[in-house]
Amino acid sequence: MLLILGCGLLFIAGGFFLMHRLSGRDDQRMFDASGRWAITGVLAAVVVLVGKMAAGGGLAGAVIGLVAMIPAMVILSIIWVPSIVDMALSGLTGALTGGKEEAEPRPFYFRARAHRKKGELSVALAEIDAELEKFPKDWEGTSLKAEILFQEQKDARAALGVLVSFEAQPELPTAALNNSRFLRAELLQNTLLDLGEAIAVLESIVQDGPDSEAGRIARQRIAHMAAPRGSGEPVAPIAMVRHQERIGLMKDLGASMKLEPDPQEEARDLVQKLEQHPLDWESRERLALLYAESFQKTSLAVLELRTLVEGPNQPERRVVAWLNRIADIHLQSGESGLQWAKEALEEVLTRYPGSTWAEQASQRLALLGRSARAKTPTATLKLGVYEQNIGLKNTPVLDPNPDRNNP
């Protein structure tokens, strides 16, 4: 009776596992490692028990034992063979099939872009919306939708609404949030002419990350924004210069009509601007260039660039560029500035040892003396009077009119 019950349980279990296998589901998900080992132990105990009972039953017992072991072997093979084969051939099968790692789900916008090229804007927007429903925090799709609304459909307000809705989502990636804010500020400034709101958007970027790269870029944009229309500030009149001496085909291509800015007035404007926006890199660089080239004030030019170098959390590439600019300014003064230029380049080596910038600074240091000598004018060699007839001292003086003394 026990033998018949054991055989029945084995057949039932075997049928269950075969149905599971034929259903197409992954058997690895049905049981974890501990579950497989538990089933293996139970089957092994049943097989041993059936084997002992069948050993004393003669031929009939052997047949019954064999029939009872078949389901157990099938179940064990279903449980363990895939794992063993996968372990043995994982390298080969992974190279052929790409491995078992599932690809990270991501949105695709190739169909939306194809419809956009064909001019089917409504279909393109529907494709983008379908992807954004699954990935609402995806910046690529959001920016693509805003571009279509603004560039093709000329609806800046709708594009602005897309960006506002995107930024309202919680736990957005910082990079995506800042990209949306920059695009929104650009729309507000250049299209909707709402300069105050654009500045407010940029200031929110600075507030969230004052020392980040996005914060520094936002400060630069704020510093370069013009005064809003209707603000009451006087608009400088456009100076018109009358030139009539080159009417027609002018060889100078209008160069004679170009107005040269007044260096003193430009420097004064830059100083006033830096008082309001001291972190404006471009204005400070321009002021340093004016000091060096227009006023020959090397010390003032270097002081402005030093202010940039010593600023907090400055990008490394910018610091390297400013130090090289300091070296260039010192080299313009010839041999007297050679040592100062050398110290500026050596500072690059000290700040960023082993970097590509340090390697470039080393190359400049090797050629530094040569560069300074190239900028120094060569002294003129004066020739003495006695050297004016070199090669003709022993040559007799020829009379220009030899027939003058002949009658």
C-alpha positions in Angstrom: 0.0 0.0 0.0 2.8 2.4 0.9 4.6 1.6 -2.4 1.4 2.4 -4.4 1.0 5.7 -2.5 4.6 6.7 -3.1 4.3 5.9 -6.8 1.1 7.9 -7.0 2.7 10.9 -5.4 5.6 10.8 -7.7 3.4 10.6 -10.8 1.3 13.5 -9.6 4.4 15.6 -8.9 5.8 14.7 -12.2 2.7 15.7 -14.0 2.6 19.0 -12.2 6.2 19.8 -13.2 5.7 18.7 -16.8 2.6 21.0 -17.1 4.6 23.9 -15.6 7.4 23.2 -18.1 5.2 23.0 -21.1 3.4 26.2 -20.1 6.4 28.2 -21.2 7.1 29.8 -17.8 10.6 30.0 -16.5 11.1 27.2 -14.0 13.8 29.1 -12.3 11.1 31.5 -11.0 9.0 28.7 -9.5 11.5 27.7 -6.8 14.5 29.4 -5.4 17.7 27.5 -4.6 16.5 26.5 -1.1 13.2 25.2 -2.6 15.0 23.1 -5.2 17.2 21.5 -2.6 14.2 20.7 -0.4 12.4 19.0 -3.2 15.6 17.1 -4.2 16.0 15.8 -0.6 12.4 14.6 -0.5 12.7 12.9 -3.9 15.9 11.3 -2.9 14.3 9.9 0.3 11.3 8.5 -1.6 13.6 6.9 -4.2 15.7 5.2 -1.5 12.5 4.0 0.3 11.0 2.7 -2.9 14.3 1.0 -3.9 14.5 -0.9 -0.6 10.9 -2.0 -0.8 11.3 -3.1 -4.4 14.5 -5.0 -3.7 12.7 -7.8 -1.9 9.8 -8.0 -4.4 11.6 -9.9 -7.2 10.9 -9.0 -10.8 7.6 -7.3 -10.0 9.2 -5.2 -7.3 12.0 -4.2 -9.7 9.4 -3.1 -12.4 7.5 -1.1 -9.8 10.6 0.5 -8.5 11.7 1.5 -12.0 8.3 2.9 -12.8 8.4 4.9 -9.5 11.9 6.3 -10.2 11.1 7.6 -13.7 8.9 10.6 -12.4 11.5 11.4 -9.8 14.3 11.5 -12.4 12.1 13.7 -14.7 11.4 16.1 -11.8 15.1 16.3 -10.8 16.1 16.9 -14.4 13.6 19.7 -14.8 14.9 21.3 -11.6 18.6 21.0 -12.1 19.5 20.5 -15.7 18.8 24.1 -16.8 20.9 25.4 -14.0 23.8 23.0 -14.7 23.8 23.7 -18.4 23.5 27.5 -17.8 26.5 27.4 -15.5 28.6 25.3 -17.9 27.8 27.3 -21.1 27.0 30.7 -19.7 30.0 32.3 -21.5 29.2 30.8 -24.9 25.5 31.4 -24.7 26.0 34.9 -23.4 28.2 35.8 -26.3 25.6 34.5 -28.8 22.4 35.8 -27.2 23.7 38.9 -25.3 23.3 37.4 -21.8 20.3 37.2 -19.6 20.4 40.8 -18.4 17.2 42.5 -19.3 17.5 45.8 -21.2 16.5 48.8 -19.3 13.2 50.1 -20.6 13.5 53.5 -22.2 11.3 55.6 -24.5 11.8 55.7 -28.2 11.0 58.8 -30.3 12.2 57.7 -33.8 8.6 57.5 -35.0 7.8 60.9 -33.6 10.8 62.4 -35.3 9.9 60.7 -38.6 6.4 62.2 -38.5 7.8 65.5 -37.6 10.0 65.5 -40.7 7.0 64.7 -42.8 5.1 67.6 -41.3 2.6 65.4 -39.5 2.9 67.3 -36.3 -0.3 66.1 -34.6 0.8 62.4 -35.1 4.3 63.3 -33.8 2.8 64.9 -30.7 0.6 61.9 -30.1 3.6 59.5 -30.4 5.5 61.7 -27.9 2.6 61.8 -25.4 2.3 58.0 -25.6 5.9 57.6 -24.5 5.6 60.3 -21.9 2.7 58.5 -20.3 5.1 55.6 -19.6 8.1 57.8 -18.8 6.8 61.2 -17.5 10.2 62.3 -16.2 12.0 61.9 -19.5 13.6 65.1 -20.6 14.2 64.1 -24.2 10.6 63.7 -25.0 9.6 66.8 -23.1 12.1 69.0 -24.9 11.1 67.4 -28.2 7.4 68.2 -27.6 8.3 71.8 -26.5 10.4 72.3 -29.7 7.5 71.1 -32.0 5.1 73.4 -30.2 7.4 76.4 -30.4 9.2 76.0 -33.7 6.7 74.4 -35.9 3.3 75.4 -34.4 4.6 78.8 -33.2 2.8 78.4 -29.9 5.3 79.6 -27.2 2.6 79.6 -24.5 1.9 75.9 -25.0 5.6 75.1 -25.0 6.0 77.0 -21.8 3.1 75.1 -20.3 4.8 71.8 -21.2 8.0 72.9 -19.4 6.1 74.1 -16.3 4.2 70.8 -16.0 7.4 68.9 -16.4 9.2 70.9 -13.6 6.2 70.4 -11.2 6.9 66.7 -11.0 8.5 65.5 -7.7 12.0 64.1 -7.5 13.1 65.1 -11.0 16.8 64.6 -11.9 18.7 67.7 -11.3 20.1 67.9 -14.8 16.7 67.5 -16.4 15.2 70.1 -14.1 17.9 72.7 -14.9 17.7 72.0 -18.7 14.0 72.7 -18.5 14.5 75.9 -16.6 17.2 77.2 -19.0 14.8 76.5 -21.9 11.9 78.2 -20.2 14.1 81.3 -19.4 15.1 81.5 -23.1 11.4 81.4 -24.2 10.5 84.0 -21.6 13.3 86.4 -22.6 13.4 86.1 -26.4 9.9 85.2 -27.4 7.5 86.3 -24.7 9.6 89.3 -23.7 9.1 88.7 -20.0 12.5 89.5 -18.8 11.6 89.7 -15.1 10.2 86.2 -15.1 13.2 84.9 -17.1 15.5 86.3 -14.4 13.4 84.7 -11.7 13.7 81.3 -13.4 17.5 81.7 -13.6 17.8 82.8 -10.0 16.0 79.6 -9.0 18.8 77.7 -10.6 21.4 79.7 -8.7 19.5 79.3 -5.5 19.4 75.5 -5.8 23.0 75.1 -6.8 25.1 78.3 -6.3 28.4 76.6 -6.7 27.3 74.2 -9.5 28.1 74.5 -13.2 24.4 75.3 -13.9 24.4 78.0 -11.2 27.5 79.7 -12.7 26.0 79.6 -16.2 22.7 81.1 -14.8 24.6 83.9 -13.2 26.3 84.7 -16.5 23.0 84.8 -18.3 21.5 87.1 -15.7 24.5 89.4 -16.0 24.1 89.7 -19.8 20.4 90.3 -19.9 19.3 93.7 -21.2 16.9 96.0 -19.4 13.3 95.1 -20.0 11.3 97.2 -22.5 9.4 100.0 -20.8 11.6 100.0 -17.8 12.2 103.7 -18.1 15.9 103.4 -18.8 17.0 105.6 -21.7 18.0 103.8 -24.9 21.3 105.0 -26.4 20.8 106.5 -29.8 22.4 104.9 -32.8 25.2 107.1 -34.1 25.0 107.7 -37.8 28.2 108.6 -39.6 28.0 110.3 -43.0 30.5 109.0 -45.6 30.3 110.0 -49.2 33.9 109.6 -50.4 33.5 105.9 -51.2 30.1 105.7 -52.9 29.9 102.8 -55.3 32.3 99.9 -55.3 34.2 100.5 -52.1 37.4 98.5 -51.8 37.4 98.7 -48.0 34.0 96.9 -48.0 32.6 99.4 -45.4 35.7 99.4 -43.2 35.8 103.2 -43.3 32.3 103.4 -41.9 33.0 101.2 -38.9 32.8 103.0 -35.6 35.7 102.3 -33.2 34.5 102.1 -29.6 36.1 104.4 -27.1 38.3 102.3 -24.8 37.8 104.6 -21.8 34.0 104.7 -22.1 33.9 100.9 -22.6 36.1 100.3 -19.6 33.9 102.6 -17.5 30.8 100.7 -18.6 32.5 97.4 -17.7 33.5 98.6 -14.3 29.9 99.7 -13.5 28.6 96.4 -14.8 31.0 94.4 -12.6 29.9 96.4 -9.6 26.4 95.0 -10.1 27.4 91.5 -11.3 30.9 90.7 -10.0 30.7 87.1 -11.2 30.4 88.1 -14.8 33.4 86.3 -16.4 33.0 87.7 -19.9 32.9 91.3 -18.7 35.9 90.9 -16.5 37.9 89.2 -19.3 37.1 92.1 -21.6 38.1 94.6 -19.0 41.4 92.8 -18.6 42.0 92.9 -22.3 41.3 96.6 -22.4 43.8 97.2 -19.6 46.5 95.2 -21.4 46.1 96.4 -25.0 44.5 99.8 -24.9 46.0 101.2 -21.7 49.2 99.1 -21.4 48.3 98.6 -17.7 49.7 95.1 -17.2 49.2 95.1 -13.4 45.5 96.0 -13.7 44.9 93.4 -16.4 46.5 90.7 -14.3 44.6 91.8 -11.2 41.3 91.3 -13.1 42.3 87.8 -14.3 43.6 86.9 -10.8 40.2 87.8 -9.4 38.7 85.2 -11.8 41.4 82.6 -10.9 40.9 82.9 -7.2 37.1 82.9 -7.4 35.3 80.1 -5.5 34.5 76.8 -7.3 35.8 77.9 -10.7 35.9 75.3 -13.5 39.4 73.9 -13.9 39.4 74.5 -17.7 38.6 78.2 -17.1 41.3 78.6 -14.5 43.9 77.1 -16.9 42.7 79.5 -19.6 43.0 82.5 -17.3 46.5 81.5 -16.2 47.7 81.1 -19.8 46.1 84.5 -20.5 48.1 86.0 -17.6 51.3 84.5 -19.1 50.5 86.0 -22.5 50.0 89.5 -21.0 53.3 89.3 -19.2 55.1 88.1 -22.4 53.8 91.2 -24.3 56.1 93.3 -22.1 59.1 91.5 -23.3 62.0 90.2 -21.2 60.7 92.1 -18.1 57.7 90.0 -17.9 59.3 86.7 -18.7 59.7 85.6 -15.0 56.1 86.5 -14.2 54.8 84.5 -17.2 56.9 81.6 -16.1 55.3 81.7 -12.6 51.8 81.7 -14.1 52.6 78.6 -16.2 54.2 76.9 -13.2 51.0 77.5 -11.3 49.2 75.3 -13.8 51.7 72.5 -13.0 51.2 73.0 -9.3 47.4 73.1 -9.5 46.8 70.2 -11.9 49.9 67.9 -11.9 49.8 65.0 -14.3 47.0 66.5 -16.4 46.9 67.4 -20.1 47.0 71.1 -19.0 50.2 70.5 -17.1 51.7 68.9 -20.1 50.8 71.8 -22.3 52.2 74.2 -19.7 55.5 72.3 -19.6 55.7 72.7 -23.4 55.1 76.4 -23.2 57.7 76.7 -20.4 60.3 75.0 -22.7 59.6 77.6 -25.4 59.1 80.6 -23.1 62.5 82.2 -23.6 62.2 81.9 -27.3 58.7 83.4 -27.3 59.9 86.4 -25.3 62.9 87.0 -27.6 60.6 86.8 -30.6 58.5 89.7 -29.1 61.6 91.8 -28.4 62.6 94.0 -31.3 66.1 93.3 -32.7 68.6 96.1 -32.2 69.7 97.9 -35.4 73.4 97.4 -36.2 75.1 100.7 -37.2 77.8 100.6 -39.8 80.8 102.8 -39.5 82.0 105.1 -42.3 85.0 103.0 -42.9 82.8 100.0 -43.7 80.8 101.7 -46.4 83.3 100.7 -49.1 83.9 97.2 -48.0 85.5 95.3 -50.9 86.4 98.5 -52.8 89.3 99.9 -50.7 92.1 98.7 -53.1 90.1 99.6 -56.2 91.4 102.7 -58.1 88.9 105.5 -58.3 87.5 105.7 -61.9 87.0 109.0 -63.5 83.4 109.2 -64.8 84.7 111.2 -67.8 88.1 109.7 -68.9 88.3 112.0 -72.0 88.0 115.1 -70.0 91.9 115.9 -70.0 92.4 114.9 -73.7 92.4 117.8 -76.1 
